[in-house]
Amino acid sequence: MLKLLIAMTLLLGTGSLLLNMLPVAHKSGSRRQPIFSLVSRAHATEPGKTATPTGEEKVKKTKDEWKRSLTAEQYNVTRCGGTEAPFSGKYYKHKEAGIYTCVGCDAELFDSGTKYESGSGWPSYWQPVDKYAVREINDISYGMVRTEIVCSRCEAHLGHVFKDGPKPTGLRYCINSASLGFVPENEENQQEK
Ligand SMILES: [Zn+2]
């Protein structure tokens, strides 16, 4: 009888141990939360990371490799933060339906449906195709406080975003044509022209 009692106690003990594991596992699951948010914040804000916020691998090239794959103007704008002359870019008056892509890595950036005539002299859009397609950086150059926009995948300088755009966002993504490629709507599954 005593042996049976000891066996019962042991069994109950094991049972409660097992039960104890559940809240422990749950606790460690909830502890993971801050780590997740740290990771996503790092992806969303830090250059030099290997993945975009959506988990895509970033495109990285050396200066020489970028120079070889871009025209002089594309290199100056996308890799040196240059700005093309207003009213001069090839997409300023472009009205075809399709997707504007990053000239550096072909990432989809802006839909023609969000392009509008801002009068600024640069292609203007009221939102990117995806909030993670572009990354915002505070820019205090030239004595101005502006928000620079770069490609999330290859860090190409694209332009700036201003808060004087049309509805529904009220934003104006002011983008250099030299930073962009274009895939017409009927060729979106084919190679970019
Ligand atoms: Zn890019």
Residues whose N, C-alpha, C, O or C-beta is under 5 A from the ligand:
A	BS01	ZN	C102 G104 C105 A107 C151 R153 C154 E155 A156
